[in-house]
Amino acid sequence: MRVVFAGTPEVALPALAAIAASGHELIAVVTRPDAAQGRSKRLVPSPVADWAAKHGIETLKPQRPRDPDFAERLRTLQPDVCPVVAYGALIPSEVLAIPSHGWVNVHFSLLPAWRGAAPVQRALLAGDADTGITIFDLVPALDAGPVYLREASALGDSETAGAVLTRLAHRGADLLVEVLDHLADGTAVATAQGETGITLAPKLTVDDARVDWAGSARTIDRQIRACNPSPVAWTTHRGERVKLWLARAHAGTVLTPGVLAVDKRSVHVGTARGVLELLQVQPAGKKVMAAADWGRGLGADPGSFE
């Protein structure tokens, strides 16, 4: 089949590479426009655009998918199908109708659970035991289309959102090619999702990432893992922001919420239930470091998080 792939971040690259290596013809990619990066605000192409440029694949970067020039170019390309992994914009009905086999989306949850931009992050925050991959036919309503394939995957007790997404991205790439193969030979069957068990997964904000030490150690540990690598959980210490990259919850020990207990090898923080051992932190203006190294620089009175 003639394929136009839509995706933007690094998590989309395994699927893109798998399609390029398959028996299908990758004729173009669609991705978000170049974005300003760093203090210089230099425009940088997305990982998908960068991959396409290196492989000589035509790249479409519409400001909005409803732009007439984009729709006209897509019609000219005559794709049979448009696979999607984390493209980052809603596709209007008139553009969804262009490929004969539609737009086939890879979503990292067991739909209809966690419809939206941050399914893995929200699953971790909620303490779900598992997540998964759903491949479905894109429709105008958010992540509501009929499903070609679902596969469950357990969430590890110490996995970060980044680690889970990397793992699911590689497995999802194989499953996506399998679905494309079935579409090509006419054996693909899509089943309606149903209306029960729907939950929403909006993108995590910086406010979502602020730690409340009145929570339990287990809850805060989930928050830290859900926010890694973005937007990164944070708190304040002596008036400056400290990012929390990795931690580990311990039950049974009592320490006042927010209060730091530091020794040569570890940093612990009190919570409403249990204590949290910090493993990796990032003080304001510095690189990520071992929490124990940061703790040794706090002096005799390490104080507390605000």
C-alpha positions as CSV (number, residue, x, y, z in Angstrom):
1,M,0.0,0.0,0.0
2,R,1.0,3.6,-0.5
3,V,1.6,5.1,3.0
4,V,1.8,8.6,4.3
5,F,2.9,8.5,7.9
6,A,1.9,11.1,10.5
7,G,3.9,11.7,13.7
8,T,6.1,14.2,15.4
9,P,8.2,13.1,18.5
10,E,10.9,10.5,19.0
11,V,8.3,7.9,20.2
12,A,7.0,7.8,16.6
13,L,10.3,6.8,15.1
14,P,10.1,3.0,15.7
15,A,6.8,2.8,13.7
16,L,8.1,5.0,11.0
17,A,11.2,2.8,10.6
18,A,9.1,-0.3,10.7
19,I,6.9,0.9,7.9
20,A,9.9,1.9,5.8
21,A,11.3,-1.6,6.2
22,S,8.0,-3.3,5.4
23,G,6.5,-4.2,2.1
24,H,4.5,-1.1,2.0
25,E,5.6,2.1,0.1
26,L,6.4,5.1,2.3
27,I,5.8,8.1,0.1
28,A,5.7,11.0,2.6
29,V,5.4,12.0,6.2
30,V,3.3,14.5,7.9
31,T,4.6,16.2,11.1
32,R,4.3,19.4,13.1
33,P,6.1,22.5,12.0
34,D,9.6,23.2,13.2
35,A,9.6,24.4,16.8
36,A,11.7,27.0,18.6
37,Q,14.2,25.4,21.0
38,G,16.4,26.7,23.8
39,R,17.2,30.3,24.7
40,S,18.2,31.1,21.1
41,K,14.7,30.1,19.9
42,R,16.3,28.5,16.9
43,L,13.7,26.5,14.8
44,V,14.4,22.8,15.0
45,P,12.6,20.1,12.9
46,S,10.8,17.4,14.7
47,P,12.4,13.9,15.1
48,V,10.1,12.6,12.4
49,A,11.0,15.4,10.0
50,D,14.7,14.9,10.7
51,W,14.4,11.1,10.0
52,A,12.5,11.8,6.8
53,A,15.2,14.3,5.6
54,K,17.9,11.8,6.2
55,H,16.1,9.2,4.2
56,G,15.0,11.4,1.3
57,I,11.2,11.2,2.1
58,E,8.9,14.1,1.3
59,T,7.9,16.0,4.5
60,L,4.6,17.9,4.9
61,K,4.5,20.4,7.8
62,P,1.1,22.1,7.7
63,Q,0.4,24.8,10.4
64,R,-3.0,23.2,10.7
65,P,-4.2,19.9,9.1
66,R,-7.2,21.7,7.7
67,D,-5.0,24.0,5.5
68,P,-6.3,23.7,1.9
69,D,-2.8,23.4,0.5
70,F,-2.0,20.4,2.7
71,A,-5.3,18.6,1.8
72,E,-4.6,19.2,-1.9
73,R,-1.1,17.8,-1.7
74,L,-2.4,14.7,0.2
75,R,-5.0,14.1,-2.5
76,T,-2.2,14.4,-5.1
77,L,-0.1,11.8,-3.3
78,Q,-3.1,9.3,-3.3
79,P,-2.2,7.4,-0.1
80,D,-4.0,4.1,0.6
81,V,-3.6,4.6,4.3
82,C,-2.2,7.2,6.8
83,P,-0.8,5.6,10.0
84,V,-0.5,7.9,12.9
85,V,1.7,7.9,16.0
86,A,1.7,11.0,18.3
87,Y,1.2,13.5,15.5
88,G,-0.1,16.2,17.9
89,A,-3.0,17.8,16.0
90,L,-6.6,16.9,15.2
91,I,-7.3,15.7,11.7
92,P,-10.5,17.2,10.2
93,S,-13.2,15.0,8.6
94,E,-12.4,16.1,5.0
95,V,-8.8,15.1,5.5
96,L,-9.6,11.8,7.2
97,A,-11.6,10.9,4.1
98,I,-8.7,11.2,1.7
99,P,-6.9,7.8,2.1
100,S,-9.0,4.8,1.0
101,H,-8.2,2.9,4.2
102,G,-8.4,5.9,6.5
103,W,-6.0,7.1,9.2
104,V,-4.8,4.3,11.5
105,N,-3.8,5.5,14.9
106,V,-1.4,3.8,17.4
107,H,-2.5,4.8,21.0
108,F,-0.7,3.8,24.1
109,S,-3.6,2.6,26.3
110,L,-6.3,0.0,26.3
111,L,-9.0,2.2,24.8
112,P,-11.5,3.4,25.8
113,A,-9.4,4.0,28.9
114,W,-7.2,7.1,28.8
115,R,-8.3,8.8,25.7
116,G,-6.0,11.9,25.0
117,A,-2.4,13.1,24.8
118,A,-0.9,11.5,27.9
119,P,-2.3,8.0,28.4
120,V,0.8,6.4,29.9
121,Q,1.4,9.3,32.2
122,R,-2.2,9.2,33.5
123,A,-2.1,5.5,33.9
124,L,1.0,5.8,36.1
125,L,-0.6,8.6,38.1
126,A,-3.7,6.5,38.7
127,G,-1.7,3.5,39.9
128,D,-2.9,1.2,37.1
129,A,-1.5,-2.2,37.0
130,D,-1.3,-2.3,33.3
131,T,-1.5,-0.3,30.1
132,G,-1.3,-1.4,26.5
133,I,-1.5,-0.6,22.8
134,T,-4.6,0.0,20.8
135,I,-4.6,0.4,17.0
136,F,-7.8,2.0,15.7
137,D,-9.4,3.9,12.9
138,L,-9.2,7.6,13.5
139,V,-12.5,9.5,13.6
140,P,-13.2,13.2,14.4
141,A,-14.1,12.4,18.1
142,L,-11.1,12.0,20.4
143,D,-9.6,8.5,20.3
144,A,-13.1,7.0,19.8
145,G,-12.8,5.1,16.5
146,P,-13.3,1.4,16.0
147,V,-10.5,-0.9,17.1
148,Y,-8.4,-3.2,14.9
149,L,-6.1,-4.5,17.7
150,R,-5.5,-4.3,21.4
151,E,-2.6,-5.7,23.4
152,A,-2.1,-5.3,27.2
153,S,1.2,-4.7,28.9
154,A,2.0,-4.7,32.6
155,L,3.4,-1.5,34.2
156,G,6.6,-2.1,36.3
157,D,6.7,-0.8,39.8
158,S,9.7,1.4,39.0
159,E,9.1,2.3,35.4
160,T,9.0,5.9,34.3
161,A,6.7,7.3,31.6
162,G,9.6,7.6,29.3
163,A,10.6,4.0,29.7
164,V,7.1,2.7,29.2
165,L,6.6,4.8,26.1
166,T,9.9,3.5,24.6
167,R,8.9,0.0,25.2
168,L,5.4,0.4,23.8
169,A,6.6,2.3,20.8
170,H,8.8,-0.6,19.7
171,R,6.0,-3.2,20.2
172,G,3.4,-0.9,18.6
173,A,5.6,-0.6,15.5
174,D,5.4,-4.3,14.9
175,L,1.6,-4.4,15.6
176,L,1.0,-1.4,13.3
177,V,2.7,-3.2,10.4
178,E,0.6,-6.3,11.1
179,V,-2.6,-4.2,10.9
180,L,-1.4,-2.6,7.6
181,D,-0.8,-6.0,6.2
182,H,-4.3,-7.1,7.1
183,L,-5.7,-3.9,5.6
184,A,-3.8,-4.7,2.4
185,D,-5.1,-8.2,2.1
186,G,-8.7,-7.4,3.1
187,T,-8.7,-9.3,6.4
188,A,-8.7,-6.4,8.8
189,V,-11.7,-6.1,11.1
190,A,-12.5,-3.1,13.3
191,T,-14.8,-3.3,16.3
192,A,-16.6,-0.5,18.1
193,Q,-15.1,0.6,21.4
194,G,-18.3,0.9,23.4
195,E,-19.3,3.5,25.9
196,T,-18.2,2.1,29.3
197,G,-14.8,2.6,30.9
198,I,-14.0,5.9,29.2
199,T,-11.3,8.0,31.0
200,L,-9.5,11.0,29.7
201,A,-5.8,11.7,29.6
202,P,-5.0,15.4,29.1
203,K,-1.4,16.4,28.8
204,L,0.4,16.9,32.2
205,T,1.1,20.5,33.0
206,V,3.8,22.1,35.2
207,D,1.2,22.6,37.9
208,D,0.4,18.8,37.7
209,A,4.1,18.1,38.3
210,R,4.3,20.1,41.6
211,V,4.6,17.7,44.6
212,D,2.3,18.0,47.5
213,W,4.1,16.5,50.5
214,A,0.8,15.9,52.2
215,G,0.3,13.0,49.9
216,S,1.6,9.5,50.5
217,A,5.1,8.3,49.5
218,R,3.6,5.8,47.1
219,T,1.4,8.5,45.4
220,I,4.3,10.9,45.1
221,D,6.6,8.2,43.6
222,R,3.9,7.6,41.0
223,Q,3.8,11.3,40.2
224,I,7.6,11.5,39.8
225,R,7.6,8.5,37.4
226,A,4.7,9.8,35.4
227,C,6.4,13.2,35.0
228,N,9.7,11.7,33.8
229,P,10.9,12.9,31.3
230,S,8.4,15.7,31.0
231,P,7.3,18.0,32.6
232,V,9.4,16.6,35.5
233,A,8.1,16.6,39.1
234,W,9.3,19.5,41.2
235,T,9.2,21.1,44.6
236,T,11.0,24.1,46.2
237,H,13.8,24.2,48.8
238,R,15.0,27.4,50.4
239,G,13.1,29.4,47.7
240,E,14.5,27.6,44.7
241,R,13.0,25.0,42.5
242,V,14.3,21.4,42.7
243,K,13.3,18.9,40.0
244,L,12.7,15.3,41.2
245,W,13.7,12.7,38.5
246,L,13.7,9.4,40.4
247,A,12.6,8.3,43.9
248,R,11.6,5.2,45.8
249,A,8.7,4.9,48.4
250,H,9.3,3.3,51.7
251,A,6.4,2.2,54.1
252,G,6.5,2.3,57.8
253,T,8.9,5.0,58.6
254,V,7.5,8.3,60.1
255,L,8.9,11.7,59.1
256,T,7.0,15.0,59.1
257,P,5.8,15.8,55.5
258,G,8.3,17.7,53.5
259,V,11.1,17.4,56.1
260,L,14.5,16.2,54.8
261,A,16.6,13.5,56.5
262,V,20.1,13.3,55.0
263,D,23.0,11.1,55.6
264,K,26.2,10.3,53.6
265,R,24.4,7.8,51.3
266,S,20.8,8.9,51.0
267,V,18.1,11.6,51.2
268,H,14.7,10.9,52.5
269,V,11.6,13.1,52.6
270,G,8.6,12.8,54.9
271,T,5.1,12.4,53.6
272,A,1.7,11.9,55.1
273,R,2.2,8.1,54.8
274,G,5.7,6.6,54.5
275,V,8.9,8.3,53.4
276,L,10.2,9.0,50.0
277,E,13.9,8.2,49.2
278,L,15.2,10.6,46.5
279,L,17.5,9.0,43.9
280,Q,18.0,11.7,41.3
281,V,17.4,15.4,41.6
282,Q,18.2,18.6,39.6
283,P,18.7,21.8,41.6
284,A,18.0,25.1,39.9
285,G,20.6,25.9,37.3
286,K,22.4,22.6,37.6
287,K,22.5,19.2,35.9
288,V,20.7,16.1,37.1
289,M,22.7,14.5,39.9
290,A,22.5,11.7,42.5
291,A,20.3,12.9,45.4
292,A,23.0,11.8,47.9
293,D,25.5,14.2,46.3
294,W,23.0,17.0,46.5
295,G,22.2,16.2,50.1
296,R,25.8,16.3,51.2
297,G,25.9,20.0,50.2
298,L,23.0,21.0,52.3
299,G,24.9,21.4,55.6
300,A,24.0,20.3,59.1
301,D,20.4,21.5,58.8
302,P,19.0,20.2,55.5
303,G,15.7,21.9,56.1
304,S,12.5,20.9,54.3
305,F,10.7,21.2,51.0
306,E,8.0,23.8,50.7
